[in-house]
Amino acid sequence: MKLQTRAVHAGDRKATGQHVPVTTPIHTAASYFYPQSEMLDKIFGHEEHGYAYARYDNPTNAALEQLLASLEGADGALATASGMVALQATLMTCLAERRKRVLCAEALYGATVKLLMNVLEPYGVETHFVDLCDLDAVAAAIAEFQPGCVLMETVSNPLLRVGNLSRIAELAKAANAPVIVDNTFATPLLARPLEHGASYVVHSLTKYLSGHGDVLGGAILCSGDKLEEVRAMSRVVGPVLGPFESYLSMRGIKTFPLRMERQCRNAQQVAAWLRTHPRVTRVFYLDDPQHPDRANVDALFRDGLYGAMVSFEVEGLDKAGVFTLMDRLQLVVRATSLGDVHTMVLHPWTASHRDVSPRHKQRTGIRQNLLRLSVGIEDAEDILADLAQALG
Ligand SMILES: *Cc1c(COP(=O)(O)O)cnc(C)c1O
């Protein structure tokens, strides 16, 4: 079945008995009752599948996890309280019996860099940053640094660079380092990293998958044996998603392919329009025939869908100029997130990349006059009209 169909059906109607709810209810119970103690004993002993305690799992989360696994082509999933805790749990599982070294992309989500530097480094985890679009540099870094795992994003933020995932996964595999891919920006509709050699996929459900800006959540997806290790840790630590958020995520995902297809089409129109605007000097969007990673984009992205993030530079604008432009927007929302139904704008220099050193910003190409749009599902003409009046 196609992803669009699975998004609507997977995970639902797993209950048994006379009355089966068509959509999965919110199960809030902290613990579960069985008429015979023998049954709970078997569940505790993992001899039989069943629910015992909400930190281990619950039927609402199980339905969402089945849905997510179906979309990504994974054996299973763990739904977590945020995208960040999904990344932390994955890194800790990967590094448990490996060298405490993470080789990661130079351009990573800001909080991910902080997770590595501020949270994991004090526990002895070393991080080495590399330009993932430079395969020779990746090969050299793997040989010299001997990482315990590799961490990357399908597409980087906000300049939309795309590495050669299959080749990186081969290089990492030869060094016994699993590859973790944060697929939040691409989503499983556009790219499925597990099919290209990734060992783990991590998501922030907060973004496109939930899609309405009203849920904080994350997920880890991988093969069955790896998931068992993740779950063993999760059962003890409890980074799990709450059942209300689980329900909202599942509800959001049913329309995710519809929304995403439209967001991608809108983004393509916005990028095309920006390219013709006299004040706009550069446009970053994945449909660009001159994109520096064209071959990698074509290998990874499906069905001519290139995502809904568009970044652009406006000639000669300093910080104050950017703020004036942003404040003129009436439809486009100034907000620190992405992937929602509404179009959003962000100034990477002062927001997502605020804590990144000026040198690192310069090296990775984040300039003061750069703006990032997360294009929503509105009518494209209305988005363009708002951008036009703000740009003047
Ligand atoms: C938002 C985001 C995260 C963090 O997810 P939260 O749900 O906010 O914890 C991680 N990676 C990427 C690429 C993101 O956009």
The ligand as an SDF file (V2000), in Angstrom:
LIG
                    3D

 15 15  0  0  0  0  0  0  0  0999 V2000
   12.7410   20.6350   16.0420 C   0  0  0  0  0  0  0  0  0  0  0  0
   13.8680   19.7680   15.6660 C   0  0  0  0  0  0  0  0  0  0  0  0
   14.4780   18.9330   16.6070 C   0  0  0  0  0  0  0  0  0  0  0  0
   14.0620   18.9060   18.0620 C   0  0  0  0  0  0  0  0  0  0  0  0
   12.7670   18.4620   18.2220 O   0  0  0  0  0  0  0  0  0  0  0  0
   11.8580   18.8990   19.4880 P   0  0  0  0  0  0  0  0  0  0  0  0
   10.5790   18.1770   19.2070 O   0  0  0  0  0  0  0  0  0  0  0  0
   11.7440   20.3780   19.4590 O   0  0  0  0  0  0  0  0  0  0  0  0
   12.5500   18.4000   20.7010 O   0  0  0  0  0  0  0  0  0  0  0  0
   15.5290   18.1340   16.1910 C   0  0  0  0  0  0  0  0  0  0  0  0
   15.9480   18.1550   14.9190 N   0  0  0  0  0  0  0  0  0  0  0  0
   15.3980   18.9470   13.9810 C   0  0  0  0  0  0  0  0  0  0  0  0
   15.9130   18.9060   12.5910 C   0  0  0  0  0  0  0  0  0  0  0  0
   14.3320   19.7780   14.3210 C   0  0  0  0  0  0  0  0  0  0  0  0
   13.8030   20.5840   13.3960 O   0  0  0  0  0  0  0  0  0  0  0  0
  1  2  1  0
  2  3  1  0
  2 14  2  0
  3  4  1  0
  3 10  2  0
  4  5  1  0
  5  6  1  0
  6  7  2  0
  6  8  1  0
  6  9  1  0
 10 11  1  0
 11 12  2  0
 12 13  1  0
 12 14  1  0
 14 15  1  0
M  END
$$$$
